[in-house]
Every structure is written in structure tokens, then in C-alpha cells.
Amino acid sequence: MTPLVFHPIYSQLDLPERHRFPIEKYVGIRDELIRRGVDPSRFIKPTPVNDEVLRSFYSADYVSALTRGDLDKKAMRRIGFPWSAQLIERTRTAVAGTQLTAMLALKEGRALNLTYGYHHAFNDFGSGFCLFNDLYIAAKTMQEDQNIENVLIVDLDVHQGDGTAKLAENDNDIFTLSIHGEKNFPYRKQQSDLDIGLEKGTGDDEYLSTLEEALALAQRQFQPDAIIYDAGVDVHINDDLGHLNISTEGVYQRDCLVFALAERLGVPIAAVIGGGYQRDIAALVDVHIQLYRAAGVVA
């Protein structure tokens, strides 16, 4: 049975009115999965990571300044959240959730976290609602297993995984694949191992065929022992920030393709939900649920 990682704190963050970040969606996904028949006891709570863990991956000065609340206003504006102790605790828990998801995937073959891929976070600064890069920590965690050498990070959020690309640029045993909107945030792209920038208005057929080719190329070039999947749904046609024209069915087919790759290769896969910015939370949750359909968690 596919492990599901969730903590109520994922949706617990006091934000200014009309803030762009849809904080309610995480508990919304949990509730919808339960409504569709998932036993509430299946959700596994992560324990927040501490500063020692974070400093082993990221700049000690940045970790200390951020967790104490000493970052300057410009750095916090780049992140996009007002600082609070609640923000730090939520972030520690979310990062721990993806790390736990990676470990559970090694045991069970696949596992899913009901929160992000914080892929815009770099070694010494945060950006785009991302404070610490959970995808990179998850990859390095997987590599602690003696059977895992090469980890493929498949980032299908509409925004390029710039922080992940930069963090992993000197890791020959981590392959970063990003398919994203070319004319979208971040405006200064980093160099992934494989980057594909899509034009505004790209639809299902082109998107899915591009993904199939990219996954085949990544497999040939890299031969992964494990996969981490950032399943952003801001590619959806109704997303406020995406500018692509991918249908809900297209999102489902996309997620199926990534899980099918892991199945063919016989490798574990850890997935996170990624971005999605419709203000209609119910509609947004429905798009995110496609990941759980593709993973066989719900029908």
C-alpha cells in the first residue's frame, strides 16, 4: 500500500489577505483523499528536521539567519512570505515530509508527500515560496542506501527547478530534468542536466510527447536507481500563473507516464505535489488528485 505523508501544519500558516499562496490546498487534498475512500490512519506524520540536518546541506549562516528571523527584508521578499516562527516550523516539517517520503519509497517502491517540491531554494537563499530545497535533501537521503547511486529528479512544475539545478550541478549522480514554461518565473534560469522550455499555450499532445521523449532521453543518459517526482499542477489550463493549456486529463496522463517509467525500470519513486495556484481551492485540489489516481491510491 502506497505510503502517504501528511501533517496538518502543511496548511497552517497565517498569511496576509489575498496572498498568492493557496495554503488551504494541502488539507484539502487530505480531505478529498479521505472522501474518496482513503483510511485516515494511512497518513504518516513527519517529525520536523532540526538545524543540524539543514546545515549539513545548506549554508550555516543562511540556516541560522532564517530560522532566527534575522534575514533582511529584501531576502524575505524574495522568498515571498512574511517571517514567523510558524513559517519556520511548517518549513521544517514539510522538508522532513519529503525526506520521509524518500525513505518510505525505498521500502515500499513508491510514496507520496502531500506538500511541495521547494525547488526554488538555493544553498544560501530562498526564493519563490521556497526556503529549503526538500528535493535535493531527499535525493541525498536516498543515496545513503547502499543500493541507490543515481537519482533522477523529474521536475514538471511550470516553473523551472532552478534551485535544484544549481544545488546538484556538481553531483554527477543526480540528474535534474525540468520541463517548464520558458517565459515564466524564474526569469533567470539555471542549467539542469536536461531543460525543456515550453511556449505559452502548449497543449496536451505536445506536452505529453515532449515528456515521453525527455524521459526516454534521461533514461538512456543516466540509468537511475531511484526517481524523485515534482508533480506541479500549475501547468493546468486554469492555473493563474501557468500560461500552459494542459487539461486535467493531460495532468493525469503525465503523472501516469512518470510512474510508468519507475515501474519499467523497477526503481523506487518518491513524489510531491508541486505548485498550483488556482484561487478556487476545490478545483485546484481536483487537479492535484490526479497524482494519487495515477499512483493507484484512489480511483
FENSUL-V604002 format. One record per backbone hydrogen bond with DSSP energy under -0.5 kcal/mol. NH is the residue of the N-H (numbers start at 1). CO is the residue of the C=O. Records with the same first field share a line. If there is no record, write none. Layout:
# FENSUL-V604002
NH: CO + CO
This chain:
# FENSUL-V604002
3: 110
4: 42
5: 112
6: 4 + 44
10: 7
11: 8
12: 9
13: 11
15: 13
19: 16
23: 21
25: 22
26: 23
28: 24
29: 25
30: 26
31: 27
32: 28
33: 29
34: 30
35: 31
36: 32
37: 34
38: 33
42: 39
43: 40
44: 4
49: 92
54: 50
55: 51
56: 52 + 53
57: 54
58: 54
59: 123
63: 59
64: 60
65: 61
66: 62
67: 63
68: 64
69: 65
70: 65
71: 65
76: 72
77: 73
78: 74
79: 75
80: 76
81: 76
88: 84
89: 85
90: 86
91: 87
92: 88
93: 89
94: 90
95: 91
96: 92
97: 93
98: 94
99: 95
100: 96
101: 97
102: 98
103: 99
104: 100
105: 101
106: 102
107: 103
108: 104
109: 105
111: 269
112: 3
113: 271
114: 5
119: 117
121: 118
122: 125
127: 130
128: 78
129: 79
130: 127
134: 132
137: 133
138: 134
139: 135
140: 136
141: 137
142: 138
143: 139
144: 141
145: 142
148: 145
149: 147
151: 149 + 173
152: 226
153: 151 + 175
154: 152 + 228
155: 153 + 177
156: 154 + 230
160: 185
162: 160
163: 119
164: 119
165: 161
166: 162
167: 163
168: 164
169: 166
171: 168
172: 170
174: 171
175: 151
176: 174
177: 153 + 175
178: 194
179: 155
180: 178 + 196
181: 158
182: 198
183: 198
184: 181 + 182
189: 187
192: 190
193: 176
194: 176
196: 178
198: 180 + 196
201: 243
202: 199
204: 245
207: 203
208: 204
209: 205
210: 206
211: 207
212: 208
213: 209
214: 210
215: 211
216: 212
217: 213
218: 214
219: 215
220: 216
221: 217
222: 218
223: 218 + 219
225: 150
226: 150
227: 268
228: 152
229: 270
230: 154 + 228
231: 229 + 272
232: 230
233: 275
234: 275
236: 233
237: 246
239: 236
243: 239
245: 202
246: 235
251: 247
252: 248
253: 249
254: 250
255: 251
256: 252
257: 253
258: 254
259: 255
260: 256
261: 257
262: 258
263: 259
264: 260
265: 261
266: 262
267: 262
268: 225
269: 109
270: 227
271: 111
272: 229
273: 113 + 115
281: 279
284: 280
285: 281
286: 282
287: 283
288: 284
289: 285
290: 287
291: 288
292: 288 + 289
293: 289
294: 290
295: 291
296: 293
297: 292
298: 292
